[in-house]
């Protein structure tokens, strides 16, 4: 393997480690630390198309919905809270209905 190929291979391996870290660590800082790169480097890598593709492939279709669950739970609590203003409850209901129709 030539030098350029070897460097590319090492970078790809490091990028794969970063994708795995982003899926398992609590935040970008911890993910960067576990891979041995700076937070700024990991954030820059996240903008690379090859990182984004690898992340989507490994994360699966339900990653975003798992992260959205706390927000949906808060909306639901607000909707059923008898002390919440009607405008808040109505707005929450509309948000949940539109989310349900888009999926």
C-alpha positions as CSV (number, residue, x, y, z in Angstrom):
1,X,0.0,0.0,0.0
2,X,1.4,3.4,-1.0
3,X,1.7,6.2,1.5
4,X,-1.4,8.1,0.2
5,X,-3.5,4.9,0.3
6,X,-2.3,4.1,3.8
7,X,-3.2,7.6,5.1
8,X,-6.6,7.3,3.5
9,X,-7.1,3.9,5.1
10,X,-6.2,5.3,8.5
11,X,-8.5,8.3,8.1
12,X,-11.4,6.0,7.1
13,X,-10.8,3.8,10.1
14,X,-10.7,6.8,12.4
15,X,-13.9,8.2,10.7
16,X,-15.6,4.8,11.4
17,X,-14.5,5.0,15.0
18,X,-16.0,8.5,15.2
19,X,-19.3,7.4,13.8
20,X,-19.5,4.6,16.4
21,X,-18.6,7.0,19.2
22,X,-21.3,9.5,18.1
23,X,-23.8,6.7,18.4
24,X,-22.6,5.5,21.8
25,X,-21.3,8.5,23.7
26,X,-23.5,11.1,25.5
27,X,-22.2,14.1,23.5
28,X,-19.7,15.3,20.9
29,X,-17.1,16.1,23.5
30,X,-17.1,12.6,24.9
31,X,-17.2,11.0,21.4
32,X,-14.2,13.1,20.3
33,X,-12.3,12.2,23.5
34,X,-13.0,8.5,23.0
35,X,-11.6,8.6,19.4
36,X,-8.6,10.8,20.3
37,X,-9.5,13.9,18.3
38,X,-10.5,17.4,19.3
39,X,-14.2,18.4,19.4
40,X,-13.6,20.8,16.6
41,X,-12.1,18.0,14.4
42,X,-15.1,15.7,15.1
43,X,-17.6,18.5,14.3
44,X,-15.7,19.2,11.1
45,X,-15.9,15.5,10.2
46,X,-19.6,15.5,10.8
47,X,-20.0,17.8,7.8
48,X,-18.3,15.4,5.5
49,X,-20.6,13.5,3.2
50,X,-18.9,10.2,3.9
51,X,-19.4,10.7,7.7
52,X,-23.1,11.5,7.2
53,X,-23.7,8.5,5.0
54,X,-21.9,6.2,7.5
55,X,-23.8,7.7,10.4
56,X,-27.2,7.2,8.7
57,X,-26.3,3.7,7.7
58,X,-25.3,2.7,11.3
59,X,-27.9,4.8,13.2
60,X,-30.9,3.3,11.4
61,X,-34.2,5.1,10.8
62,X,-35.3,5.4,14.4
63,X,-32.4,7.4,15.9
64,X,-34.1,10.8,15.4
65,X,-37.4,9.5,16.9
66,X,-35.6,8.3,20.0
67,X,-34.2,11.7,20.6
68,X,-37.5,13.4,19.9
69,X,-39.4,11.3,22.5
70,X,-38.7,13.6,25.5
71,X,-40.1,16.5,23.5
72,X,-43.2,14.6,22.5
73,X,-43.7,13.5,26.1
74,X,-43.5,17.1,27.2
75,X,-46.0,18.2,24.6
76,X,-48.4,15.4,25.7
77,X,-48.1,16.4,29.3
78,X,-48.9,20.0,28.4
79,X,-51.9,18.9,26.4
80,X,-53.5,17.0,29.2
81,X,-52.6,19.5,32.0
82,X,-55.8,21.1,33.2
83,X,-53.8,24.1,34.4
84,X,-52.2,24.8,31.0
85,X,-53.6,27.7,29.0
86,X,-55.9,26.6,26.2
87,X,-53.6,28.2,23.6
88,X,-50.6,26.0,24.7
89,X,-52.7,22.8,24.8
90,X,-54.2,23.5,21.4
91,X,-50.8,24.4,19.9
92,X,-49.3,21.2,21.2
93,X,-52.1,19.1,19.8
94,X,-51.5,20.6,16.4
95,X,-47.8,19.8,16.6
96,X,-48.4,16.2,17.5
97,X,-51.0,15.8,14.8
98,X,-48.8,17.2,12.1
99,X,-45.9,15.0,13.2
100,X,-48.1,11.9,13.0
101,X,-49.3,12.7,9.5
102,X,-45.8,13.3,8.1
103,X,-44.5,9.8,9.0
